[in-house]
Amino acid sequence: MGSYAFYSSSQKAKFDPELWRQAHYGDEDRDREKLLSPLMVHVLKFGMSAEDVRQLLGAPDEERTGGTVNTIGAPDMTLVYLVRQENGEHIQLTLDFSDKMKLFSFYVGDRPPPILF
């Protein structure tokens, strides 16, 4: 049995960190949404430092800190980058970092996708 891959034009595009940092949601010429797929597929890597991510993507739109010994598996820091906002709804890239400030989860939305077994 063979495997098949589907690549959209946005996946084939290269990620441009300068364009990401300059882009604002709603700006069609510099839309972060077009850069999201190549960023998630080719650039972001588990174990990246929070500092490396900030240098790559610029300042986040929101930063959350937290996580304690009682919240096993909870991120110690979360960075949120708005991708698109439309009619009061927004799409965001969420990046979770461990207590050692290493990237351990990234996803589109405000909650990680459920783990299915």
C-alpha atoms as one frame of an Amber mdcrd trajectory, in Angstrom:
protein
   0.000   0.000   0.000   1.420   3.407  -0.924   1.244   6.608   0.994  -0.031
   9.862  -0.400   0.763  13.409   0.559  -1.391  16.411  -0.192   0.459  19.697
  -0.491  -1.387  22.944  -0.854   0.285  25.977  -2.371   0.743  27.418   1.123
   2.680  24.320   2.195   5.022  24.667  -0.766   5.686  28.302   0.056   8.740
  29.092   2.110   8.397  30.647   5.522   9.584  34.257   5.661  10.159  35.395
   9.271  10.391  39.063   8.276   7.029  38.871   6.509   5.513  37.121   9.568
   6.765  39.850  11.919   5.453  42.619   9.641   2.124  40.962   8.850  -1.084
  41.981  10.513  -4.237  39.937  10.437  -6.521  41.257   7.740  -3.666  42.529
   5.574  -4.124  40.485   2.399  -0.678  41.290   0.993   1.127  40.177   4.147
  -1.232  37.587   5.580   0.103  35.411   8.414  -2.374  32.706   7.465  -0.436
  32.043   4.246   2.745  31.539   6.291   1.197  29.307   8.951   1.530  25.950
   7.194   5.203  26.259   6.202   5.964  27.573   9.695   4.324  24.618  11.436
   5.551  21.949   9.016   9.104  23.082   8.278  10.278  25.595  10.878   8.897
  24.988  14.366  10.599  22.071  16.100   9.966  20.485  19.474  12.727  21.509
  21.876  13.264  24.989  20.374  13.996  27.564  23.043  11.495  30.306  23.805
  14.199  32.845  22.930  14.715  31.271  19.482  10.962  31.382  18.841  10.744
  35.041  19.874  13.659  35.934  17.589  11.994  34.078  14.728   8.404  35.305
  15.179   8.818  38.560  17.074   6.839  39.620  20.106   3.723  37.531  20.760
   0.259  39.058  20.896  -0.250  37.380  24.259   1.987  35.669  26.794   0.758
  33.470  29.614   2.863  32.045  32.401   1.888  29.418  34.902   2.075  25.749
  35.572   3.010  24.284  38.906   4.010  20.944  40.364   0.291  20.261  40.830
  -0.434  20.734  37.129   1.606  17.958  35.611   1.962  18.461  31.886   0.756
  22.061  32.038   2.892  24.536  30.103   5.098  26.862  32.093   4.725  29.527
  29.414   2.440  29.963  26.430   2.981  32.379  23.563   0.032  33.307  21.353
   0.324  34.873  17.900  -2.839  36.118  16.184  -3.084  34.842  12.644  -6.415
  36.208  11.459  -9.352  38.049  12.938 -12.713  38.187  11.229 -16.178  39.125
  12.521 -15.019  39.028  16.132 -13.565  35.537  15.730  -9.845  34.938  15.579
  -7.400  32.253  14.587  -4.293  31.991  16.700  -1.067  30.037  16.793  -0.451
  28.764  20.329   2.994  27.610  21.455   3.498  25.894  24.833   6.859  25.779
  26.596   8.083  23.542  29.414   9.616  24.755  32.672  12.990  24.651  30.872
  11.555  27.048  28.244  11.610  24.422  25.493   8.799  24.142  22.947   6.748
  21.020  23.606   3.469  21.772  21.855   2.175  24.053  19.103  -1.245  24.169
  17.489  -3.806  26.450  15.895  -6.474  27.449  18.386  -6.705  28.053  22.093
  -6.749  24.394  23.170  -4.509  21.538  22.161  -6.212  18.917  20.015  -7.356
  15.848  21.944  -5.178  12.777  21.930  -7.073   9.891  20.359  -6.157   6.277
  20.934
